[in-house]
C-alpha cells in the first residue's frame, strides 16, 4: 500500500494525484507526507524492513524529495510551493483563496520531516555523507520556513509570484505542529492554542466556525477530516502537548463511534458527509483507539 503511488512515479520524481482501477492522474500531486508516514510504518511493522526494502524505499523517497527541491522551488527560492490547493490535499482551503501558486508552512514542515527520514534511512544504509546532507537540508529548510513565514504569532502563506503574504482561518495554517519536537517550545505553544480554537464537541473544524468562510459541508472549509486529525494529534504529542492531543483523540473516536466512518463530518453536528464509508477514517480511528488503549488516557 505504501509503495503503490511510487510504482507510478514519473521521470521528475513526482507521484500521481490518484491511482484507480481505470485511470492514473498526474494533473496534481500530493504533499510530501511519505517520510512522516514511513517513519511511523517502520516502527509498527512486526518484522523490521530488511536492507533491500529500506534501499528501495530510500531511492523512491529520494526522488520524491528531489521533485520538491527542484521542480517545485522557484529560482533562488529556499522553500517549495504548491501549484494549486489540490496539491496540498486541502483542495479549497481558504489558505489558497488569494492566489493559486503558494508557498505554505505545512508544505515546508512535511518536507523537513521527510528530509529527516531520509537522513535516518541513509544512516541505516551506511551512507553517512548522504545522512549529513539530508540533515543539513532539513535544518536549512526549517530555518527558511521560520524566517520567511513565521510572523511571531502565526504562520503566513506567500504568493510564489507576487511575494504577497497573508493568513487565513484554515486549520492548514496550523499544520506545522506536525514538526513536533523539532519546533521551538514557545512556537508550538502558540500553535497549540490556535489549534484548540478549532475544537468543536466533535473534533477539529478545518475552518474556524466563526469565520465568514465557514461552511458546514464546505469540504476543507469547515468539516472534520481524519487525515488532519491524525497528523495534528501526532504533532501535538511529539511537541509535549499531551492533554490537548488526548482531547482531540477522544472527540474524534467518539465521533466515529456515534456517526460511523464518513469521508468527513459536519463540525457542529457530527453528521457524516460525502462518502459514508471511508477507509482513511476507519484507519485513523483504529490508530487512535489502539494508542488510547495502550496509554489508558
Backbone as CSV, one residue per row, in Angstrom:
resi,resn,N_x,N_y,N_z,CA_x,CA_y,CA_z,C_x,C_y,C_z
1,UNK,0.837,-1.201,0.000,0.000,0.000,0.000,0.878,1.261,0.000
2,UNK,1.915,1.262,0.808,2.791,2.438,0.876,3.461,2.682,-0.479
3,UNK,3.904,1.628,-1.121,4.674,1.772,-2.358,3.812,1.950,-3.599
4,UNK,2.502,1.738,-3.489,1.667,1.802,-4.692,1.807,3.121,-5.452
5,UNK,1.722,4.291,-4.806,1.916,5.531,-5.575,3.300,5.611,-6.218
6,UNK,4.315,5.059,-5.527,5.675,5.117,-6.060,5.848,4.221,-7.290
7,UNK,4.973,3.236,-7.444,5.011,2.410,-8.647,4.681,3.228,-9.886
8,UNK,4.097,4.422,-9.700,3.697,5.283,-10.819,4.429,6.618,-10.769
9,UNK,5.572,6.642,-10.109,6.397,7.847,-10.026,6.902,8.215,-11.416
10,UNK,6.840,9.495,-11.799,7.273,9.858,-13.148,8.761,10.209,-13.179
11,UNK,9.240,10.650,-14.342,10.674,10.869,-14.520,11.201,12.041,-13.682
12,UNK,10.326,12.946,-13.246,10.761,14.056,-12.398,10.797,13.677,-10.922
13,UNK,10.258,12.498,-10.597,10.147,12.073,-9.212,8.781,12.319,-8.612
14,UNK,7.888,12.980,-9.386,6.551,13.301,-8.873,5.692,12.052,-8.745
15,UNK,4.833,12.053,-7.747,3.846,10.995,-7.565,2.525,11.432,-8.198
16,UNK,1.687,10.488,-8.599,0.390,10.861,-9.177,-0.550,11.421,-8.119
17,UNK,-1.546,12.158,-8.602,-2.580,12.667,-7.700,-3.460,11.541,-7.200
18,UNK,-3.754,10.591,-8.086,-4.592,9.451,-7.678,-4.338,8.273,-8.596
19,UNK,-4.591,7.088,-8.058,-4.464,5.835,-8.801,-5.743,5.044,-8.577
20,UNK,-6.441,4.703,-9.631,-7.646,3.887,-9.527,-7.561,2.742,-10.524
21,UNK,-8.596,1.898,-10.536,-8.604,0.759,-11.457,-8.686,1.208,-12.908
22,UNK,-9.191,2.429,-13.153,-9.459,2.854,-14.528,-8.545,3.962,-15.028
23,UNK,-7.879,4.702,-14.116,-7.037,5.801,-14.575,-6.010,6.180,-13.516
24,UNK,-4.932,6.786,-13.982,-3.884,7.319,-13.118,-3.738,8.789,-13.476
25,UNK,-3.975,9.677,-12.519,-3.991,11.104,-12.796,-2.706,11.772,-12.322
26,UNK,-2.091,12.531,-13.214,-0.870,13.263,-12.897,-1.086,14.772,-12.978
27,UNK,-2.360,15.203,-12.995,-2.615,16.646,-13.111,-2.253,17.414,-11.845
28,UNK,-2.272,16.734,-10.706,-1.820,17.313,-9.446,-0.928,16.282,-8.754
29,UNK,-0.332,16.679,-7.632,0.418,15.736,-6.805,-0.230,15.732,-5.424
30,UNK,0.428,15.158,-4.463,0.036,15.237,-3.065,1.235,15.738,-2.260
31,UNK,1.030,16.210,-1.051,2.160,16.751,-0.287,3.140,15.655,0.135
32,UNK,4.372,16.031,0.458,5.400,15.038,0.814,5.256,14.533,2.252
33,UNK,4.157,13.836,2.505,3.917,13.271,3.847,4.514,11.878,3.991
34,UNK,5.166,11.396,2.944,5.573,9.989,2.914,6.733,9.697,3.843
35,UNK,7.575,10.694,4.138,8.614,10.499,5.141,8.004,10.317,6.516
36,UNK,7.045,11.186,6.863,6.314,11.047,8.125,5.655,9.673,8.197
37,UNK,4.991,9.278,7.111,4.255,8.015,7.106,5.191,6.815,7.272
38,UNK,6.316,6.823,6.556,7.207,5.668,6.642,7.866,5.584,8.013
39,UNK,8.147,6.738,8.607,8.716,6.745,9.961,7.801,6.002,10.928
40,UNK,6.489,6.243,10.824,5.539,5.540,11.685,5.397,4.077,11.274
41,UNK,5.357,3.837,9.980,5.128,2.483,9.480,6.247,1.531,9.903
42,UNK,7.490,1.952,9.749,8.601,1.045,10.075,8.644,0.715,11.569
43,UNK,8.124,1.615,12.401,8.083,1.334,13.834,6.969,0.358,14.200
44,UNK,5.950,0.287,13.356,4.787,-0.548,13.669,4.866,-1.946,13.061
45,UNK,5.706,-2.118,12.058,5.785,-3.421,11.396,6.257,-4.492,12.373
46,UNK,5.611,-5.650,12.397,6.039,-6.708,13.316,7.442,-7.220,13.013
47,UNK,7.824,-7.169,11.728,9.184,-7.512,11.313,9.820,-6.288,10.686
48,UNK,10.932,-5.796,11.197,11.544,-4.588,10.633,11.880,-4.772,9.155
49,UNK,11.787,-3.707,8.355,12.170,-3.813,6.950,13.616,-4.266,6.816
50,UNK,13.883,-5.146,5.845,15.257,-5.583,5.646,16.006,-4.544,4.798
51,UNK,17.282,-4.795,4.570,18.114,-3.802,3.876,17.621,-3.540,2.462
52,UNK,17.167,-4.578,1.775,16.661,-4.402,0.412,15.421,-3.513,0.396
53,UNK,14.528,-3.732,1.349,13.314,-2.919,1.431,13.645,-1.472,1.785
54,UNK,14.595,-1.291,2.712,14.997,0.061,3.074,15.646,0.770,1.889
55,UNK,16.450,0.044,1.120,17.122,0.655,-0.035,16.112,1.086,-1.091
56,UNK,15.110,0.246,-1.338,14.082,0.608,-2.319,13.297,1.835,-1.862
57,UNK,12.916,1.848,-0.597,12.176,2.982,-0.060,13.020,4.249,-0.121
58,UNK,14.287,4.125,0.236,15.184,5.277,0.222,15.287,5.869,-1.184
59,UNK,15.486,5.034,-2.185,15.647,5.520,-3.560,14.398,6.242,-4.043
60,UNK,13.235,5.686,-3.735,11.987,6.292,-4.180,11.698,7.594,-3.427
61,UNK,11.954,7.579,-2.124,11.722,8.766,-1.316,12.699,9.881,-1.701
62,UNK,13.911,9.499,-2.072,14.902,10.473,-2.509,14.439,11.181,-3.774
63,UNK,13.931,10.442,-4.744,13.440,11.043,-5.997,12.245,11.945,-5.729
64,UNK,11.352,11.532,-4.839,10.172,12.326,-4.490,10.592,13.627,-3.799
65,UNK,11.606,13.560,-2.963,12.095,14.749,-2.275,12.776,15.695,-3.244
66,UNK,13.561,15.165,-4.167,14.222,15.999,-5.178,13.194,16.751,-6.023
67,UNK,12.046,16.135,-6.270,10.991,16.820,-7.017,10.632,18.135,-6.331
68,UNK,10.444,18.092,-5.020,10.058,19.302,-4.289,11.204,20.297,-4.192
69,UNK,12.432,19.830,-4.153,13.585,20.706,-4.018,14.025,21.315,-5.348
70,UNK,13.528,20.768,-6.455,13.939,21.269,-7.775,12.732,21.784,-8.567
71,UNK,11.843,20.872,-8.964,10.711,21.259,-9.804,9.745,22.195,-9.105
72,UNK,9.696,22.170,-7.786,8.742,22.995,-7.053,9.406,24.085,-6.207
73,UNK,10.616,24.471,-6.562,11.220,25.662,-5.961,11.531,26.640,-7.081
74,UNK,11.007,27.852,-6.954,11.302,28.880,-7.949,12.791,29.231,-7.888
75,UNK,13.364,29.743,-8.990,14.791,30.105,-8.980,15.125,31.030,-7.814
76,UNK,16.115,30.628,-7.031,16.551,31.425,-5.903,15.727,31.266,-4.641
77,UNK,14.652,30.483,-4.705,13.779,30.321,-3.543,14.316,29.246,-2.608
78,UNK,14.126,29.457,-1.311,14.546,28.469,-0.317,13.451,27.455,-0.045
79,UNK,12.183,27.837,-0.290,11.047,26.988,0.053,10.264,26.576,-1.191
80,UNK,9.689,25.379,-1.183,8.886,24.926,-2.319,7.486,25.527,-2.280
81,UNK,6.745,25.333,-3.375,5.391,25.874,-3.471,4.427,24.825,-4.002
82,UNK,3.163,25.037,-3.687,2.071,24.290,-4.307,1.638,25.044,-5.565
83,UNK,1.301,24.314,-6.606,0.771,24.957,-7.803,-0.743,25.136,-7.730
84,UNK,-1.365,24.450,-6.787,-2.823,24.511,-6.642,-3.168,23.935,-5.275
85,UNK,-4.305,24.332,-4.731,-4.736,23.760,-3.461,-4.850,22.258,-3.500
86,UNK,-5.184,21.702,-4.670,-5.302,20.241,-4.792,-3.996,19.532,-4.463
87,UNK,-2.853,20.195,-4.720,-1.559,19.580,-4.408,-1.381,19.353,-2.912
88,UNK,-2.060,20.164,-2.111,-1.922,20.065,-0.654,-2.816,18.986,-0.068
89,UNK,-3.812,18.534,-0.853,-4.836,17.643,-0.341,-5.986,18.403,0.300
90,UNK,-5.798,19.710,0.538,-6.822,20.584,1.122,-7.388,21.471,0.003
91,UNK,-8.026,20.849,-0.953,-8.338,21.450,-2.247,-8.789,22.911,-2.194
92,UNK,-9.835,23.204,-1.420,-10.431,24.543,-1.420,-10.216,25.295,-0.112
93,UNK,-9.202,24.930,0.653,-8.931,25.615,1.922,-8.726,27.102,1.678
94,UNK,-9.131,27.922,2.637,-9.049,29.369,2.455,-7.608,29.870,2.392
95,UNK,-6.648,29.060,2.778,-5.238,29.408,2.586,-4.960,29.751,1.135
96,UNK,-5.677,29.110,0.206,-5.413,29.280,-1.224,-6.334,30.300,-1.893
97,UNK,-7.127,31.012,-1.119,-8.069,31.957,-1.715,-7.392,33.123,-2.441
98,UNK,-6.344,33.753,-1.878,-5.774,34.928,-2.549,-5.055,34.619,-3.860
99,UNK,-4.301,33.517,-3.902,-3.529,33.172,-5.096,-3.496,31.660,-5.254
100,UNK,-3.112,31.209,-6.456,-3.116,29.776,-6.736,-1.779,29.118,-6.437
101,UNK,-0.672,29.756,-6.827,0.664,29.180,-6.618,1.219,29.764,-5.323
102,UNK,1.334,28.914,-4.295,1.519,29.424,-2.942,2.610,28.666,-2.181
103,UNK,3.429,29.416,-1.465,4.412,28.857,-0.534,3.739,28.802,0.837
104,UNK,3.679,27.617,1.427,2.986,27.451,2.701,3.867,26.734,3.716
105,UNK,3.557,26.960,4.994,4.356,26.364,6.061,4.082,24.879,6.224
106,UNK,2.864,24.426,5.914,2.595,22.990,6.037,3.475,22.198,5.081
107,UNK,3.637,22.704,3.848,4.478,22.029,2.863,5.917,21.965,3.333
108,UNK,6.426,23.077,3.837,7.805,23.089,4.343,7.970,22.119,5.508
109,UNK,6.973,22.058,6.393,7.058,21.171,7.552,7.090,19.702,7.138
110,UNK,6.215,19.321,6.214,6.218,17.937,5.734,7.554,17.590,5.081
111,UNK,8.103,18.544,4.323,9.373,18.297,3.646,10.500,18.138,4.657
112,UNK,10.492,18.933,5.714,11.520,18.805,6.760,11.477,17.408,7.378
113,UNK,10.284,16.917,7.704,10.174,15.574,8.280,10.648,14.517,7.295
114,UNK,10.350,14.706,6.017,10.794,13.735,5.012,12.317,13.743,4.886
115,UNK,12.912,14.915,4.977,14.376,15.012,4.927,15.012,14.324,6.132
116,UNK,14.413,14.466,7.298,14.931,13.769,8.484,14.812,12.253,8.314
117,UNK,13.724,11.788,7.709,13.569,10.351,7.492,14.596,9.845,6.484
118,UNK,14.872,10.629,5.451,15.919,10.252,4.503,17.276,10.162,5.197
119,UNK,17.552,11.075,6.113,18.817,11.029,6.859,18.899,9.754,7.674
120,UNK,17.789,9.371,8.313,17.764,8.126,9.095,18.020,6.926,8.184
121,UNK,17.324,6.873,7.057,17.486,5.733,6.144,18.900,5.675,5.580
122,UNK,19.468,6.827,5.251,20.837,6.861,4.733,21.809,6.307,5.765
123,UNK,21.616,6.650,7.021,22.485,6.135,8.081,22.352,4.618,8.203
124,UNK,21.123,4.106,8.094,20.899,2.669,8.162,21.545,1.940,6.992
125,UNK,21.662,2.631,5.859,22.224,2.024,4.642,23.715,2.335,4.488
126,UNK,24.338,2.809,5.566,25.781,3.101,5.572,26.149,4.145,4.526
127,UNK,25.352,5.212,4.482,25.621,6.342,3.597,25.776,7.598,4.465
128,UNK,26.856,7.691,5.232,26.998,8.796,6.185,27.023,10.172,5.529
129,UNK,27.627,10.288,4.350,27.658,11.584,3.672,26.249,12.024,3.283
130,UNK,25.457,11.074,2.778,24.064,11.385,2.436,23.281,11.781,3.684
131,UNK,23.503,11.053,4.767,22.781,11.355,6.008,23.067,12.781,6.473
132,UNK,24.325,13.182,6.425,24.677,14.553,6.833,24.063,15.579,5.883
133,UNK,24.056,15.256,4.602,23.498,16.191,3.612,22.001,16.380,3.828
134,UNK,21.280,15.284,4.062,19.835,15.402,4.291,19.544,16.159,5.578
135,UNK,20.340,15.920,6.606,20.134,16.636,7.868,20.360,18.130,7.685
136,UNK,21.413,18.495,6.958,21.678,19.921,6.696,20.532,20.549,5.908
137,UNK,20.021,19.831,4.919,18.922,20.368,4.116,17.666,20.532,4.950
138,UNK,17.409,19.582,5.851,16.269,19.708,6.763,16.415,20.957,7.624
139,UNK,17.609,21.171,8.148,17.836,22.314,9.032,17.698,23.637,8.279
140,UNK,18.237,23.710,7.062,18.140,24.962,6.300,16.706,25.216,5.834
141,UNK,15.978,24.151,5.504,14.578,24.315,5.090,13.728,24.813,6.253
142,UNK,13.929,24.230,7.441,13.170,24.684,8.600,13.540,26.120,8.960
143,UNK,14.813,26.446,8.882,15.239,27.815,9.190,14.590,28.809,8.232
144,UNK,14.510,28.448,6.950,13.865,29.326,5.964,12.375,29.455,6.247
145,UNK,11.728,28.358,6.645,10.303,28.393,6.978,10.047,29.372,8.124
146,UNK,10.860,29.293,9.178,10.671,30.162,10.332,11.002,31.613,9.985
147,UNK,12.028,31.805,9.191,12.459,33.160,8.837,11.472,33.843,7.893
148,UNK,10.938,33.100,6.939,10.123,33.707,5.893,8.627,33.688,6.188
149,UNK,8.157,32.721,6.976,6.710,32.541,7.120,6.187,32.715,8.540
150,UNK,7.044,32.728,9.551,6.567,32.896,10.930,6.452,34.385,11.252
151,UNK,5.266,34.817,11.695,5.012,36.235,11.954,5.002,36.566,13.441
152,UNK,5.471,35.658,14.282,5.511,35.898,15.712,4.353,35.285,16.463
153,UNK,3.189,35.234,15.805,2.016,34.633,16.451,1.259,33.702,15.512
154,UNK,1.768,33.523,14.303,1.106,32.644,13.330,2.028,32.448,12.120
155,UNK,1.720,31.418,11.343,2.416,31.224,10.071,1.619,31.904,8.964
156,UNK,2.344,32.469,8.011,1.751,33.112,6.857,1.913,32.237,5.630
157,UNK,1.093,32.475,4.622,1.302,31.918,3.288,1.813,33.046,2.399
158,UNK,2.513,32.666,1.329,3.078,33.693,0.447,2.866,33.305,-1.013
159,UNK,2.421,34.261,-1.801,2.273,34.023,-3.232,3.631,33.822,-3.878
160,UNK,3.794,32.713,-4.599,5.097,32.421,-5.203,5.455,33.443,-6.276
161,UNK,4.463,34.022,-6.922,4.716,35.009,-7.977,4.748,36.432,-7.418
162,UNK,3.753,36.773,-6.618,3.613,38.153,-6.155,4.512,38.489,-4.976
163,UNK,4.809,37.493,-4.148,5.551,37.745,-2.918,4.689,38.275,-1.792
164,UNK,3.402,38.493,-2.064,2.478,38.970,-1.036,2.239,37.874,0.003
165,UNK,2.038,38.267,1.263,1.764,37.303,2.325,0.373,37.538,2.913
166,UNK,-0.171,36.482,3.506,-1.483,36.571,4.144,-1.637,35.417,5.120
167,UNK,-2.687,35.505,5.940,-3.050,34.387,6.803,-4.527,34.132,6.631
168,UNK,-4.970,32.975,7.087,-6.371,32.598,6.945,-6.865,31.994,8.250
169,UNK,-8.119,31.584,8.249,-8.706,30.894,9.398,-8.735,29.390,9.176
170,UNK,-7.904,28.907,8.262,-7.858,27.477,7.967,-6.952,26.748,8.950
171,UNK,-7.360,25.556,9.326,-6.523,24.694,10.164,-5.215,24.353,9.458
172,UNK,-5.183,24.459,8.144,-3.969,24.160,7.389,-2.819,25.065,7.812
173,UNK,-3.124,26.317,8.173,-2.076,27.239,8.608,-1.389,26.776,9.888
174,UNK,-2.047,25.867,10.627,-1.516,25.374,11.901,-0.851,24.012,11.771
175,UNK,-0.851,23.461,10.566,-0.303,22.125,10.353,1.187,22.001,10.673
176,UNK,1.988,23.077,10.688,3.391,22.917,11.085,3.591,22.311,12.464
177,UNK,2.528,22.189,13.269,2.663,21.480,14.546,3.125,20.053,14.307
178,UNK,2.979,19.549,13.081,3.420,18.192,12.757,4.925,18.032,12.978
179,UNK,5.657,19.145,13.018,7.099,19.075,13.289,7.394,18.627,14.714
180,UNK,6.417,18.754,15.607,6.568,18.205,16.945,7.811,18.678,17.671
181,UNK,8.673,17.745,18.001,9.865,18.025,18.805,10.866,18.941,18.106
182,UNK,10.722,19.129,16.796,11.650,19.989,16.060,11.312,21.473,16.206
183,UNK,10.112,21.787,16.682,9.692,23.182,16.824,10.185,23.774,18.142
184,UNK,10.530,25.062,18.156,10.792,25.731,19.441,9.550,25.650,20.330
185,UNK,9.752,25.464,21.620,8.639,25.242,22.540,7.641,26.393,22.539
186,UNK,8.143,27.636,22.491,7.231,28.772,22.522,6.370,28.842,21.258
187,UNK,6.914,28.381,20.158,6.173,28.380,18.903,5.098,27.295,18.911
188,UNK,5.443,26.109,19.399,4.449,25.037,19.435,3.331,25.378,20.407
189,UNK,3.634,26.135,21.457,2.602,26.554,22.410,1.602,27.494,21.746
190,UNK,2.097,28.410,20.923,1.208,29.320,20.192,0.322,28.527,19.236
191,UNK,0.918,27.592,18.510,0.145,26.771,17.578,-0.893,25.941,18.321
192,UNK,-0.518,25.379,19.460,-1.456,24.561,20.233,-2.673,25.383,20.664
193,UNK,-2.447,26.610,21.098,-3.568,27.476,21.489,-4.483,27.746,20.302
194,UNK,-3.904,27.975,19.157,-4.721,28.251,17.965,-5.454,26.985,17.506
195,UNK,-4.829,25.846,17.640,-5.482,24.581,17.290,-6.688,24.355,18.199
196,UNK,-6.542,24.634,19.475,-7.633,24.445,20.430,-8.861,25.265,20.045
197,UNK,-8.644,26.405,19.401,-9.767,27.242,18.983,-10.596,26.584,17.882
198,UNK,-10.026,25.599,17.195,-10.738,24.886,16.123,-11.559,23.716,16.660
199,UNK,-11.421,23.410,17.954,-12.113,22.258,18.521,-13.607,22.538,18.713
200,UNK,-14.420,21.653,18.180,-15.848,21.624,18.457,-16.096,20.392,19.329
201,UNK,-17.335,20.155,19.784,-17.584,18.932,20.560,-17.221,17.653,19.820
202,UNK,-17.012,17.730,18.489,-16.785,16.527,17.684,-15.358,16.403,17.157
203,UNK,-14.595,17.470,17.242,-13.229,17.393,16.748,-12.762,18.701,16.149
204,UNK,-11.769,18.615,15.260,-11.113,19.790,14.703,-11.797,20.260,13.420
205,UNK,-12.437,21.420,13.483,-13.008,22.034,12.283,-11.877,22.546,11.407
206,UNK,-11.954,22.303,10.118,-10.873,22.710,9.226,-10.905,24.193,8.888
207,UNK,-11.996,24.869,9.187,-12.083,26.333,9.131,-12.712,26.764,10.452
208,UNK,-12.199,27.827,11.041,-12.794,28.297,12.293,-14.296,28.484,12.121
209,UNK,-15.118,27.920,12.997,-16.569,28.083,12.861,-17.026,29.539,12.897
210,UNK,-16.217,30.421,13.464,-16.556,31.843,13.493,-16.145,32.575,12.218
211,UNK,-15.458,31.898,11.311,-15.002,32.520,10.073,-16.175,32.787,9.129
212,UNK,-16.175,33.892,8.411,-17.226,34.139,7.426,-17.199,33.150,6.267
213,UNK,-16.086,32.427,6.143,-15.947,31.448,5.057,-16.338,30.035,5.484
214,UNK,-16.729,29.872,6.758,-17.095,28.543,7.255,-18.343,28.027,6.536
215,UNK,-18.288,26.754,6.134,-19.435,26.083,5.504,-19.574,24.703,6.131
216,UNK,-20.779,24.347,6.532,-20.980,23.070,7.217,-20.591,21.890,6.346
217,UNK,-20.854,21.981,5.042,-20.438,20.942,4.097,-19.546,21.581,3.038
218,UNK,-18.541,22.305,3.515,-17.677,23.072,2.632,-16.382,22.378,2.269
219,UNK,-16.363,21.057,2.387,-15.168,20.258,2.095,-14.043,20.665,3.051
220,UNK,-13.061,21.450,2.634,-11.980,21.835,3.543,-12.222,23.216,4.167
221,UNK,-13.455,23.670,4.141,-13.806,24.956,4.753,-14.729,24.760,5.956
222,UNK,-14.483,23.729,6.734,-15.271,23.516,7.932,-15.292,22.095,8.442
223,UNK,-15.638,21.114,7.613,-15.798,19.750,8.115,-14.552,19.167,8.775
224,UNK,-14.782,18.194,9.639,-13.726,17.441,10.315,-13.240,16.337,9.387
225,UNK,-11.934,16.193,9.273,-11.325,15.162,8.423,-10.353,14.316,9.249
226,UNK,-10.318,13.034,8.949,-9.413,12.129,9.661,-7.933,12.431,9.422
227,UNK,-7.476,12.658,8.173,-6.035,12.885,7.986,-5.511,14.081,8.771
228,UNK,-6.260,15.189,8.760,-5.835,16.368,9.518,-5.779,16.048,11.008
229,UNK,-6.763,15.300,11.477,-6.826,14.940,12.901,-5.617,14.119,13.315
230,UNK,-5.279,13.107,12.534,-4.201,12.195,12.919,-2.838,12.891,12.874
231,UNK,-2.637,13.772,11.887,-1.378,14.496,11.774,-1.196,15.479,12.931
232,UNK,-2.237,16.217,13.240,-2.138,17.219,14.298,-2.033,16.551,15.665
233,UNK,-2.800,15.496,15.895,-2.710,14.774,17.171,-1.296,14.253,17.401
234,UNK,-0.695,13.705,16.369,0.667,13.178,16.482,1.665,14.301,16.752
235,UNK,1.549,15.409,16.016,2.478,16.514,16.210,2.377,17.115,17.596
236,UNK,1.151,17.253,18.100,0.967,17.787,19.455,1.630,16.895,20.499
237,UNK,1.472,15.590,20.358,2.099,14.672,21.323,3.618,14.790,21.271
238,UNK,4.184,14.837,20.088,5.639,14.918,19.975,6.172,16.263,20.434
239,UNK,5.292,17.280,20.442,5.686,18.595,20.951,5.436,18.731,22.450
240,UNK,4.852,17.690,23.066,4.634,17.707,24.508,3.272,18.193,24.950
241,UNK,2.343,18.444,24.016,1.012,18.928,24.375,0.051,17.732,24.475
242,UNK,0.298,16.893,25.467,-0.406,15.619,25.571,-1.885,15.789,25.921
243,UNK,-2.213,16.760,26.762,-3.610,16.921,27.172,-4.487,17.306,25.981
244,UNK,-4.040,18.262,25.184,-4.810,18.672,24.008,-4.894,17.523,23.004
245,UNK,-3.790,16.807,22.799,-3.799,15.665,21.880,-4.794,14.610,22.343
246,UNK,-4.836,14.328,23.638,-5.767,13.336,24.170,-7.211,13.782,23.977
247,UNK,-7.465,15.070,24.132,-8.816,15.608,23.939,-9.242,15.458,22.485
248,UNK,-8.360,15.789,21.562,-8.657,15.648,20.136,-8.936,14.187,19.798
249,UNK,-8.109,13.288,20.299,-8.298,11.857,20.052,-9.643,11.391,20.581
250,UNK,-9.976,11.774,21.803,-11.225,11.326,22.425,-12.436,11.810,21.643
251,UNK,-12.409,13.064,21.208,-13.556,13.610,20.473,-13.709,12.935,19.114
252,UNK,-12.597,12.680,18.452,-12.687,12.042,17.138,-13.148,10.591,17.266
253,UNK,-12.635,9.885,18.280,-13.067,8.498,18.471,-14.561,8.429,18.786
254,UNK,-15.043,9.336,19.630,-16.473,9.367,19.952,-17.300,9.706,18.713
255,UNK,-16.785,10.595,17.880,-17.463,10.951,16.630,-17.656,9.723,15.755
256,UNK,-16.589,8.949,15.557,-16.670,7.756,14.715,-17.592,6.705,15.324
257,UNK,-17.507,6.546,16.638,-18.341,5.537,17.311,-19.823,5.880,17.239
258,UNK,-20.132,7.172,17.081,-21.519,7.617,17.014,-22.025,7.746,15.589
259,UNK,-21.173,8.268,14.704,-21.629,8.637,13.362,-20.980,7.821,12.246
260,UNK,-20.147,6.844,12.579,-19.579,5.994,11.547,-18.298,6.555,10.957
261,UNK,-17.945,6.080,9.770,-16.633,6.362,9.181,-16.776,7.084,7.846
262,UNK,-17.438,8.223,7.872,-17.655,9.013,6.667,-16.348,9.645,6.188
263,UNK,-16.369,10.133,4.956,-15.200,10.819,4.404,-14.852,12.042,5.257
264,UNK,-15.866,12.793,5.667,-15.679,13.920,6.574,-16.985,14.140,7.335
265,UNK,-16.976,15.085,8.276,-18.110,15.240,9.190,-18.437,16.713,9.401
266,UNK,-19.713,17.011,9.565,-20.145,18.346,9.954,-19.540,18.649,11.332
267,UNK,-18.767,19.720,11.418,-18.039,20.001,12.655,-18.941,20.439,13.802
268,UNK,-20.158,20.910,13.498,-21.042,21.410,14.543,-22.135,20.429,14.934
269,UNK,-22.430,19.443,14.071,-23.460,18.451,14.404,-22.902,17.038,14.498
270,UNK,-21.738,16.794,13.912,-21.150,15.460,13.901,-21.650,14.579,12.775
271,UNK,-22.623,15.035,12.001,-23.201,14.213,10.930,-22.155,13.867,9.883
272,UNK,-22.199,12.612,9.399,-21.293,12.186,8.353,-21.627,12.843,7.030
273,UNK,-20.585,13.211,6.251,-20.760,13.874,4.966,-20.059,13.083,3.869
274,UNK,-20.495,13.336,2.653,-19.862,12.754,1.458,-19.921,11.235,1.501
275,UNK,-18.806,10.576,1.145,-18.786,9.114,1.167,-18.939,8.642,2.613
276,UNK,-19.919,7.765,2.867,-20.223,7.381,4.250,-19.409,6.198,4.760
277,UNK,-18.495,5.675,3.943,-17.666,4.541,4.385,-16.271,4.730,3.803
278,UNK,-15.392,5.336,4.597,-14.084,5.738,4.075,-12.980,5.066,4.872
279,UNK,-12.031,4.451,4.158,-11.010,3.675,4.861,-10.040,4.547,5.639
280,UNK,-9.757,5.779,5.181,-8.803,6.565,5.961,-9.414,7.013,7.289
281,UNK,-10.733,7.150,7.322,-11.382,7.466,8.592,-11.320,6.263,9.532
282,UNK,-11.633,5.091,8.998,-11.576,3.880,9.822,-10.147,3.595,10.273
283,UNK,-9.189,3.760,9.369,-7.795,3.522,9.727,-7.307,4.477,10.803
284,UNK,-7.683,5.743,10.679,-7.289,6.737,11.681,-7.911,6.415,13.034
285,UNK,-9.170,5.994,13.011,-9.834,5.607,14.256,-9.084,4.456,14.928
286,UNK,-8.714,3.449,14.155,-8.026,2.290,14.725,-6.680,2.679,15.339
287,UNK,-5.951,3.567,14.681,-4.665,4.026,15.219,-4.874,4.744,16.548
288,UNK,-5.844,5.648,16.591,-6.087,6.404,17.813,-6.631,5.516,18.925
289,UNK,-7.506,4.573,18.564,-8.085,3.681,19.567,-7.039,2.765,20.163
290,UNK,-6.158,2.241,19.322,-5.097,1.364,19.825,-4.161,2.136,20.765
291,UNK,-3.805,3.355,20.368,-2.902,4.175,21.201,-3.581,4.506,22.532
292,UNK,-4.860,4.830,22.480,-5.610,5.136,23.703,-5.641,3.923,24.636
293,UNK,-5.899,2.738,24.076,-5.944,1.526,24.902,-4.577,1.275,25.537
294,UNK,-3.515,1.560,24.805,-2.183,1.335,25.345,-1.793,2.321,26.433
295,UNK,-2.271,3.576,26.290,-1.936,4.603,27.285,-2.925,4.637,28.439
296,UNK,-4.196,4.381,28.119,-5.227,4.485,29.112,-5.589,5.908,29.481
297,UNK,-5.313,6.869,28.541,-5.636,8.266,28.855,-7.080,8.584,28.496
